[in-house]
Amino acid sequence: MLSIRALSKSYLYADLRQVVLDALDFDMQQGSSVALLGESGSGKSTLLHLIAGLDRPDGGEIRFAGERVDDASESALAAMRRSRMSLVFQQFHLIPTLDVLDNLRFQAALCQRLDAGYEAELVERLGLGGQLRKYPQQLSRGQQQRVAIARALLHRPPLVLADEPTGNLDEAASLEVMALFSELVKQAGSGLLMVTHSHAMAGFMDRRVELHNGRLAEIE
């Protein structure tokens, strides 16, 4: 599903070029889950942004579902993110002027993939039944994250990219949300690539890889 070859990315800081990704290789199969670990500043978020087409690499190749991401047009990348990929971040990015129901339907409606039965299942599993007509600012952080998860999964994307998705929650809430998130992703048939600093969160994934000195290594 996802294939990365010789991916390179660097940034210029105070006239010095800092290499973040150095000829990095990575493969991920459909429906699998991978935790991406590494020190702060190692390039984990950069890698996610490159896969999502939010940034461009200096060199190398990214293929998602057989199609090139690294040299795709902006319109093609927008279409990919709209219908075949979901992003979940620490900041929930809910739309404050829309209620919970319209927020969780937002991406599925854009790609015309609303499924009332699956929506009802997600609402029940995520405990959102009594919140649907509330607005994001009326919810707790944990509830907001559950809405973001429902929005990410409702259209059943092939790939979900998550960057510290429980980073704004306390430890108990993080474990509860992560257990549910990983289970729902599997049930949707989606792949999950998740950046985390927590080995406890990484334990929910099928594989764990660590980014160090611009390269990835498997963690047993």
N, C-alpha and C positions, 0 to 999 in steps of 0.2 A: 504493500500500500504506500509506504513512504520509503524512499531511497535517497540517501545523501552521499555524494562523492566529492572528496577533496575540497570541502567547503572552507573558505577563508574569509575572515573579516577582521579589520583593524580600524582603530580610531586615532585621530590626532589630538593629543593633549599637550598643551604648552610646547608646541613645536616638536614633540616627541611622538613617534608612532607606536601605539601599543597594540600588539597582536592579541586578539580575543579568541578567534578560532583559527586553527592552523592545520589546513588540509584534513579536516575532520570527515570521517566516514561513519554512517549510521544507517541501519535498516530496521523497519518496524512492520510487522504483519497486521493484516486486517483483524480487528477484534481483540488485539492484545493491549496490555497496559504496561507503561514504562514510567518509572520514577527517574527524574533527572536531578541528581544531586551535585553539589560542588560548593566551594567557598563563595562568599559574597564577592561579586565582581568578576567571577570566573567566566561569565558569558552565557549563563543559562537562559536568562530572559532574551538576550540577543539571538540565541539560537531559535527560540520560539517565534520571535518576531520575523526572522528570516523564513521560517517554514510557512508562516501565515502570509508572507508577502507584504508585511508592514515595513520591511527594510530590505535593502538589496545587498548581496554579498560582494566581496571584491573578486572572488573567483570560485570555481567549483559549480556543482550541479545539485539541484533539489528536484526530485520527481515525486509528485503526489498523484496516486491513481493513474500512473503512467504518463502524466503530463508535466511538462517543465513549469516550475514555479519561479525560478530565479530570473528568467528572461521573459516572463509573461507580461502582457499589457496590463495597465491599471484596471481596465474594465473587466478583463478576464479574472484578475485577482479578486476584484469586488464580487464577481459572480461566484467564484469558488468559496469565498468566506460567507456569502449569503446562503448557499444551498448545500455545500459539502463539508463545511468545517465550522466548528464552534469554538469560541474563546471564552474562558472563565478566568477572571482575575481577582486579586485581593479586593480591589475596588469594584463594586458590583455593577456599576454602569447601568443601573435601572433608570428609566425615563421618569422624572418626577411628576410630569403632568399626566401620566397614564396610571390607571389602577393596576393592581397585581395581575388580574386576568389578562388585560391587554399587554402588560409587560411580558408575561410568560408566553403569550401567543405571537409576540412581535416578529421573531425571526421565521417561525413556521409560516406566518401569514405572508411575509415577504417572498418566500419561495413557493408559496401555494401548496403547502404540505401539512395543513391542519388535519389532525385526526382526533375527533371528539372522544373516542373511546380511550385512546392512549393519553390524551390530556387529562381525562378524569382519573386514570390510574396514577399519573404523576402527581396530581393534586392530592390524592389520598395518601400515597406513599410518603410524600414530603410534608404532610400535615398542614396543607395550605387551604383547606376547605372553608375555614371561617375567616380567611383573609382576603378573598378575591376582590372585594369592592373597596378595600383600603388602598391607600397610596404608599409608596415606598417609605416616606418619612414617618409613617405611622407604625412601621414594623421594627422589630429588633434586628440587630446585625445578622443573627443566625437565620431569621426568617427571610431577610433580604437575600442572603446567600442561597437559600433554598429556591427562591424565585429565579435567581440567576441560573441555577442548575436546571430547573424545569425548562426555562427558555432555551438553554443550550442543547437539551435532549429531545424536545418535542418534535423536531423534524428529522430525528434519527440520522445525524450526520455520520459519515464514515470515520471522521477524526474529530476528537475534542482536544484542544490545547488548553492546559490549565496552569496558571502561574501563581503559586502559593495560594490556592483557592480558599484555604481555611486560615490564612495568616491574620485575619482580623478577628478571629474567634478565640475564646479561651480553650484550654487543653481538652476539657471534657466535651465541649460543643464541637471542637475540631474532630475528635475521634468519632463522635456520633454522625456528623455530617459526612465525613470521609467514608465511613463504612457504607452509608446509604448511597453516596455518590458513586463509589466504585461498583456497587451492585447494580445500580440503575444503568450505568454505562455498559456493563456486560449484557444486561437484558436488552438494551437497545441495539446491540451488535456493533457498537462503535469502538474504535480504538481510542486510547487515552494516553497522552504524553503530558506528564505533570512535573513541573518544577517544584521542588520542595527542599527545605533545609532540614526537614525532620525525618529521621529514620523510622519513627513510628508511623508517619503518614506514608512513607515509601513502602512500608510493610504490606500495604493493601494492594500493591502493584504486582504484576507477574514477573517483571524484570526491574533491576535497578542498575543504572549506569551513572558514572561520575565523570564530570567535566573538570579536567585539570591540565593546565598548560596548553589549552586549545584543543585537546584531544579527549575522546570518550573512552572509558574503560568499563567493562562489565564488573559488577560487584556480585560476588557469590553469596 
